[in-house]
Amino acid sequence: MANDVWNMLKTKGINAKIQIGNVDKDNATLFESNHAWVLAEISADKWLALETTGGYLVSFEDNPRYYRGWYFYTPKQFKKYLQLLTQYNDLLSKYNDAQTQCDQLLSQYNQADNIKKGGLVFDLSRELVECNQRLKDLREVISKMTALLTY
């Protein structure tokens, strides 16, 4: 809906941007963002929030959270961000799985006698490499996501 409203405003020559954030929580982090809306420039550097899901206007006095968050100047940027967010969530799940496996192997290693420890070293090393790769992948996606954001 935010994309459609942005397009309508731009077609009418009104400067607009798509904003994301959390309108129910103060000081929400990027990953707590759960909503998108549009900000329309109504005069030089004065913006008005358009709640596209509910179909109403929100002034700063009504809810200042609509004026905080991260924004995109085009739907294309927003779409790319959503694709990266999906990729991030997938990678985070894979990282958590690898971390759980690593923790389990480490626990087995710590409880094992010296003979069994020797057999677990290779598996533990392999899982540590996997965790580090997953973490690197996450950082790369986060970097791409933040490069798209403006606040």
CORHU-V961981 format. One record per run of one state. SS is the DSSP state (A for helix, B for strand, O for the rest). FROM is the first residue (numbers start at 1). TO is the last residue. Records with the same first field share a line. If there is no record, write none. Layout:
SS = FROM-TO + FROM-TO
This chain:
O = 1-1 + 12-15 + 22-29 + 33-34 + 44-45 + 52-55 + 59-63 + 68-69 + 73-74 + 112-113 + 149-149 + 151-151
A = 2-11 + 30-32 + 64-67 + 75-111 + 114-148
B = 16-21 + 35-43 + 46-51 + 56-58 + 70-72 + 150-150
